[in-house]
Amino acid sequence: MSAATVSYSSRVRELLAGSLSSVEAGESQDLESLVIELVHCLNSLSENLASNASDDDEQENDANSNAGDEDHEIDVTTLNEVIQVLDDILKFLSSPLMNQDVMDALSFELPKVISKFAGLSGKCLELAEEIVDRFVEACNPRDMLSVLCEALDAARVSLSLSTSSTPLLHGLSKVFISVRRRHYEQLKVAVPIVLNVLKDMSLEPNMQVEGLFDKALAIGVSIKAVASKLEKEEGTKVCCLLGLYVMQITAVLSVSIKDKVDSGVPLVMQLKPLLAYCGLTHLGLITGNDAERLTSTVSKDDDDNDFLNSFHDINLGASLLFIWGRISPEVADVASDVNELQSNPVKRWQAYGMLKHILASGDLLWEFKRHTVEVLLEIVRGATPSQCNVQIDCSQYTTSIYSALQAVTLVIMYAPDADLRKKTFEALKRIISDIPVPQRFDVLKALVTNSQSSTMRGILLDQVRNNIMSTSSLQATDCDAHVTELVELVLKPPHGGPPLFPDQSDEVLAALNLYRFALLNNSRAGKETSSSSGFLSKKTLERDYKGWLLPLRTIVSGSIAENQRQKDQDQESSLEILCILNRIESLLYWCIELVEERLKSS
């Protein structure tokens, strides 16, 4: 600021003194206008700081080498001015002559403005927290809860959310404990706001994970303190709310880690007392039972979903808590839980549905997904063919297993290294074999139908073939309809038109391989070809022959001829495509011959 600029600290002292005098004189309207003017003055100071910072940045970019001591001196002068203003406000609020009406009037406005200065220096943060503390001590807790929540909401648009929110979160952690009645209702309003702020903070490019975690943990400890002094139903609800909060902040914390996963171990270890207090177990977390139990408790009386929408990452957080235990035994010993999952198909299916949240997340480090794939390989190791085919109703888990397998295919396609892709493919095969046969082919069909990748469709069609080979003859009989639908899906797409070459070469090869295998497999099983319905019926074979195979032969022959003509222009590319098309042509002619033989004998 220039010397001509009026002293902000003098103006702030004048307005504060005037507010106290107006109350003593019984002029409440003057108090309101003075508070408005005080807020305007502080906002002006904040805008002035932002303007100076912007000017300094431009000067540094234009001529960094010419930056002199004068600029530095201006910064120090401005900082000292802010510290003086904050100190004056704190002294005024701490005065024994302070009137409660003045305190209340200031409490509705100042926390929001004061928080803007918290990031300027350690001293500014200290003074801002002390000012908020003073309001928390002197004002109605329920009023302060509303004030701080409103201030946090306003701070979300700030360019420095992590610093401006710190004194507000600090005050909120104290207000939670000070509230005397209707604790759960108050927390139900405040906690979603806190979670939104923490989520936004985690997205800041220079966010320090430790700082974010400290803020989140302080709120959790306060919620625990509230729960510990309550009894019966309200205490149970607050405890459940705390459990959901821990899951959610675990997801936020894990996403915030951008360097090495191991760096988060000391932080996650600090959550152990909160997990124990809420009665959460790592087996309950990985099966989803804990999240479901807590959610059903806190949502019992809620008519809308706004509250629970703030906890949209609890399943991700619950799964990550289990993975953190696998990453470090200091966090938790999950060996016995892995053994339980190996021996219990239902819990294993539940775990697949939970771990998909990690595999499908685009915000986590790949290291988390690597650990997750290794966990999948470990827990499915206990699944034997006899277990897989036990008559256990898997229907209620089919949807979540299907979603888990979709997430697995994403890792196979996009993993950054071959080792992880190899392990994930092995996990894909084992999970598929862990699904009881009655549901297995329904899941495979859904995966093939909804996959947008020709390569992945090819991989999945190969899995259909492999699973037909591994099932009994009686069970494989039920797969005929699946084979017909899947082959038709590729060779005669529902959206019309023939398969595109070379783009869809992988899935066409796999579909023809599947069709050829099914023809040979049915023949070995001694199935009749003259029945009026079925995979080898004359009607079905004629449909396949005229509707799929012959048209495809024409398309493939034309594609080969076209690529032969283009070979001189781009020899390397054309040769690669020709190799693929020749393989397709060879396999296609084999299928045509098999069908023709059966049509002759029918």
N, C-alpha and C positions, 0 to 999 in steps of 0.2 A: 504494500500500500504506500501511496505517496504521503508526504508530510501534511499535505492539504486535506487529506481524508480525515473526517472526524473520528475520534477514538471510539471504537466499538465498545470497549470495556467501560468507558465513561457513560455511554448511552445506556448500556445494559444496567449499570448500577442505578442510574436515574430512573429507569422504568421499574426496576424491582422495588426501589424505595417508594415510588409513586403508587404501586399496587398495594403496598401495606398501608400507606396513608389513606388511600381511598376507602379501604375497609373500615379503618378506624373512624373515618368521617361518615360512614354509612352510605357510601356512593358505590353501589354494586355495579352500576352501568359503567362507571369509570374503570373499575377493575377489569371488566371484560374487554374494553377497548385497549387498556394498557397491556393486557396479556397478548392481544392480537398484534399490537405494535412491537412487543418484545419478540414474538415469533418472527415477524417480518424482519426485524433487525438481525436476528440470528441467521435467517435464511439468506439475507443479503451478504453476511459475512461468509457463509458457505459458498454462495455463488461467486463471490470475489476470489475465494481460494481456488475454485475450479477454473476461473478465467485466468488467474495468474499461472496455474499449472499448465494450462493449454498454451499460453504464450511462451512459457519456458521451454515446452516440448518443441514448439516450432523453431525457436531460436537455436536450440541444440541440434535440430535436424539441419538447419540452414548453415550454421557456422559453429560446430561443436568446439573447434579449436580456439574460438574467440570468447568462450564463456569465461567471465571474470568473477572476481570476488564480490562484486556489487550484487549480482543476482543471488549469490549464496546468502549475502547479508539481508536482502529483502526477504528471502524464505525464512530466515531465522526470526526476523522482526514479526512476520506474519504469524509464525508458530507461537511466538511469545504472546502475541495479542490474543490468540485463541486460548492458550493456557490461562491467561489472566481472566478472560471471560468465563471460562468454566469454573475457575477457582472462585470468582465472585459469586456465581450462582450457587455453588456448594456452600459457601460461607453464609449466604443469605438463607438458604433452606435449613441450615443447621443452627441458626440463631435462636436463642431462647425466647425471643420476642415474636417468633413466627406465628402468624394467625392461621388457623386450620382452613378458613375459607380461601385464603390466598394459596395455601399449599394445594388444596383440591383443584383450584382454578389452573394453577401452573401444571399440575400432574397430568391434566388432559392433553396438554400440548407439548411440553418440553421434552419428554423422553424421545419422541419422534425426531425432534430437531437436534437434540444433543448427540444422538447416535451418529449423525453425519460426520462429526469431528473425531470419532473414536480411532480412525485409522491413521491419523496424522503422526502420532508418536505414542510411545508407551505411556507417557504422562497423560496425554489426552484420553487414552483408553481408561486409565486408572481413575481420572476425574469423572468421566462419563459413567462408569460403573458405580462410583460412589454417589453420584447424583441420583441415578436410578434406584440404588439401595435406599436412599433417604426417602424417596417417594413411597417405596414399598413398605418401609417401616411406619410411615406417618399416615398413609391413606388407606381407604377401604380396600381390602384384598380383591374383592370381586370387581371393583372399579378398575384397579390396576391391571387385573387380568385382561379386561377388555381393552384398556389403553395399550398395553404391551403387545397384545395380539394384533391390534390395528396398526401399530407402529411397525411390527414385523411384516405385515402384509404390504405396507407402504415401502419398506426397505427392499422388497424383492425387485423393484425396478431400478435400484441403485447400481451404479457401476462398480461399487466396492461393497457388495452384499456381505461378504465374510467379515469385514471389519465393522460395518455399521450395525450388523445384527448382534455382535458379541455382547454389548452391554444389555441389550434387550433380552437375549436368551439368558444371560446371567440373572437379570431381574426376575424373569419368568420362573426360573428354577426355585427362587425364594418365595414367589407368590404362591406357587402350588402348595407349599407347606403351610402357608399362612391362611389359606381359605378355610373357613370354619364349617360351612354346610354345603351340601349338594356337590361333593367333591367329584364324583364321576361325571356329572353333567358338565361341570366346568372343564374338566380334562378333555371331555369329548369334543368340546369346542376348540380348545387350545392345541391339542396334540396334532391334529391335521395341519394346522398352520405351521407348527414347528417342523413337521416332516417336509412340507413344501419348501420351506426356507432351506433346510438341510440339503434337500435334493438340488435346489438351485445353486447352493454353495458348492456342491460337489462337481458341478459342471464348469466352474470357473477355471480358466487355464492354469493359473498359478496357485491353485488351492493346495495348502499343505494338509495332507491326510491327518496328521497328528492333531492339528488345530481343529479340524472338522470333528474328529472323533471326541476330543475333549468336550466340545460343546454338546454333542449328542449324548455322551455318557453322563454329563452333569444333569441333563433333563431326566434321563432314565433313573438316576439315583434319587432325584426328587420325587418321581412318581412312586418309586419303591417306598420312600419315607411316608408318603400319603397312604399307601396301601397298608402299611404296617400299623397304622393307628386306627384303621377302620375295622369294623366287624361285619360278619354275616355277608349278605348279598352284595352290598356296595363294595366291601373290601375284595370280594371275589372278582367283581367286574373290573375294578382298578388293577388287580393283579393280572387279569387276562389282557387288559389293555397294555400293560407293561410288557407282557410276553410278545404281543403283536408288534409293539414298538421296537423291541430288541431285534426281531426278525427283519423289520423294515430297515433299521439303521445298519444292520449287517450287510444288506444288499447295497445300500448307499455307500458304505465304507469300502466294500469290495470293488465296486465299480470305480471308486475314486483312485484306487491304486494303479498307477501308470508305469511303475518301474519293476520292482521285484515283489512277488507275492509274499516271500518270507518276511518282508518288512512289516507286514500287517499282523504277524503272530503276537507280538507283545500287546497290541491293541485289543485283539479279539479275546485274549486271555482275561482282560478286565471285565468281559461280559459274563464270565462264568458264575459269579455270585448272583447276578440277575436271572440267569437261566435256572439256577438251582432254586431261587426264591419262587419262581413262577411254576416250578414243577415240570420243567421241560427236559426231556431226555433226547439224546441224539437218535435213538431208534424212533421215537415219536416224531421227531422233526423230519427224518428222511422218508417216513411212510406217509407224512402229511396228516397224521392223526392229531398231533398237537395243534397245528394251525387250524384244523377243522373244529377242534374242541373249543379253542379260544374264540374263534370267529362266531360260533353258534351262541356262545355265552354273551358276548358284547352286543350282538345284533338282535338279541331276542326281542327287545322292545323298540327297535328302530323301524320307522315306517319308510324311510328313504335309504338310499344307498350312498349318499354323499360322504358319510362318515367312513364307511368301509372302503370307499374308492381311494382314500388316502393310504391304504395299506395294500396297494395293488402288487407290491413286490414281496409279500410275506412268504410265498412259496419259494421264490428265488432265495430269499434270506435264510429260510429254514434249510434248504438244500446246501447252501454255502456254509452254514454252521457245521454241517456234517463233513463237508469237504475240508474245512479248516481243521477239523479233528484228525482227518487223514494226513493233512499236510504236516501237522505237528502234534505229537503226543502230549505236549505241554498244554494244548488247548483242550484235548479230550482223547480218551482211549476208546476208539470205535471198533477194536478188533472183535469184541464179543457181539457187537451189533452186526458186523459183516457176517459172522458165523450164523446169526439168527436169520439174516436175509438169505443166506445160502440154503438153509434148510426149510424155509417157509415160502412156498410159491406166492401166496397172496401178498405177503409183505414185500416180496421181491417185485411183484407187478406194481405195487403202490410206489416203490422206490423209483422204478422206471419213470412213472408219471411225474415225480418230483424233480428228478435230475434233468429232465428235458428243459427245465427253465434255465439251467446253466448253459446247456448245449445250444439253446436257441438264442441266447443273449448276444447282441452285437456290441455290447459295451464292456464286457469283461476281457481281461487278458487271456490269451490262449492257454496260458499255464493252468488256469482254473479248469478249462475244458479237458486238458490233458489228464489232470488228476481225476476228473469226473469219468472219463473213458476208462481209466485204470480201475476205478471203483466198480464200474459196470462189469468189467471183465472179472473182477474178484467175486462179486456177488452172484454172477450167473454160473460161476465155476461149479457151484453146488447143484446145479440143475442137471439131472440125469434123464434119459429118455423115459424111464418109468415114471418119474415125477411129472414130466411134461404132459403125459397122456393120462394121468389120473383124472377121474371124472370130477373135477372141481369147476364150479361155475366161474368162468372168467369174463362173462359178458359185461359185467359192470365196469371192468377195467380195460376193456378193449379200446375204447376211445382214447384214454390217456396213454396206453401202450403205443397206439398208432401215432399219436402226437410225438411221443418220445422217439419213435423210429424216424419220423420226419426230421426231427432235430438231429438225429444221428447222421442222416444222409447229408444234411447241410455241412456237418463237420467233415465228412468224407470228401465233399466237393471243394471246400474252401480252406481246409487245414493248410498251414504254411509249410509243413514238412512231411516227407514220405512216411516217416516212422509213425506219426500220429494218424495219418490216413490209414495205414496198415492196421494199427490197433483198433481204430474205429470200425473198420470193415469187419474185423473179427468180432467186435462187440455186436455189430448188426446181425451177423449170422447167428450168434449165440442167443440173442434176445428173440429173434424170430423162432428159433427152435424151442424156446422156453414157453411159447404160446401154445395152448392145447390145440390139437388139429382142427376141431370144429370151428374155431375162430381164426386160426392161423392164415388160411387162404383168403378169408374175408379181409384181413388186415393187409396181406400182400397185394390183393387186388386194389384196395383203396390207395395204397402207396404208389402202385404203378399208374393208376388212373390219374392221380393228382400231381404226379411229378412233372416238372417242366423241363427236365434235362433228359436228352436222349441217352446219354451215357448212363445216368442213374436208372433210367427205365430198363436199359439193358442189364445192368447189375441185378435189379430186382426180379426181372424175368428169369435170370439164371438161378436166383434163389427159389423161385417157384419150382423150377425143374429139379433142383437139388432136394427140395423138401418132398416132392412127389417120390423121388427115389428112396428117401429115408423113411417114408411111411409104409404101413402095411398095405397089402393089395386091397383089402376091404375099404380102408380109409382113402386110398388113392382113387378108388372108383368115384368118390364124391368130388374129386378135383376136375373131372372132365369138363363140367360146365364152366369152371374157372378158366381152364385152358382155352376153351373156345372163345370166351369173352375177351380174354387178354390178347390173344392172337389177332382177333378181329379189330380190337382197339388200335393195334399198330398197323396192320396191313390194310385196314379199311377204316381210317379215322372217322369218328362221329361228326367232325366238322366238315367232312367232305374232302374230296381230292385224294390223290395217292400219297404215299410217304415221300418225303423230300430227300434227295441224295445230293451231297453226302451227309447233310445235317443229321438225318435220322438213321444213319447206317447202323449205329450200335444197337438200337432197339429192334431194328428189322432183323439183324443177325440173331439176336437173342430170341425173338419171337419165332423165327424159323427153326432154331434149335429146339425150342420148347415144343413146337408143333411136331417136328420129326421125332423127338423123344416120346411124346404122347402116343404117336402112331405105333412106334415100335413097342412101347410098354404095354399098350392095349393088346397088341398082337400076341406078345409073349404070355399075357394073362389069359389068352384063349377066348376073348370076347367075340360074340357073334357080330358079323357085319351086316346081317340081313334084317335086323330089328328095325322097326318103324321109327324109332327115336334113339338118341344116344350119339356119342362121339363118333362111332364108326358106322352109323346108319348110312344107307345109300343116299338118302335125301341130304344128310349133312355133308357127306363127302362131295357130292355134286355141287352143293352150294360153295364149299371151300374151293373146289377145283375151278369153277367158272367165275366165282365172285372175287377170290383172293389171288390164287396162284397164277392163273393164266394172265390176268391183267398186270400182275407184278412182273411176270417174265418179260412182257412187252416194254414196261417202264425201265427195267434194269438193262435190257438189251439196248434200248435207245440211249440210256445214260452212258453205257460203255462206248457206244459208237461216237457220241458227242465228245467224250473225253479223249478218245483216240485222235479226233480231229484237232483238239486243243493241245495235244502233247507237245507239238513243236513250239508253241508260244510259252508255255510254262511247264517244262518237262518234269521238274521235281514234284510239283503239286499234282500234276495229272497222273504221274506214276503212282503216287500214294493213293489217290482216289480210285484208280483202276485196280489196285490190289484189293481194296475193300470191296469194290463192286464185283470183282471176280470171285471173291469168297462168298458173297451173297448169291451170285448166280449159281455157283456150284451147289450150295446148300438148297437153293430153291429147286433146282432140277432133281435133287434127291427126294425132296418132299413130293414133287409132282409124280415121280416114278412110283413112290409108295402108294399114293392115292390111286393112281391108274391101276396098279396091281389089285388093290382091294375092290375097286369098281368092277373089274373084270370078273372077280370071284364072287361078287354079290348076286 
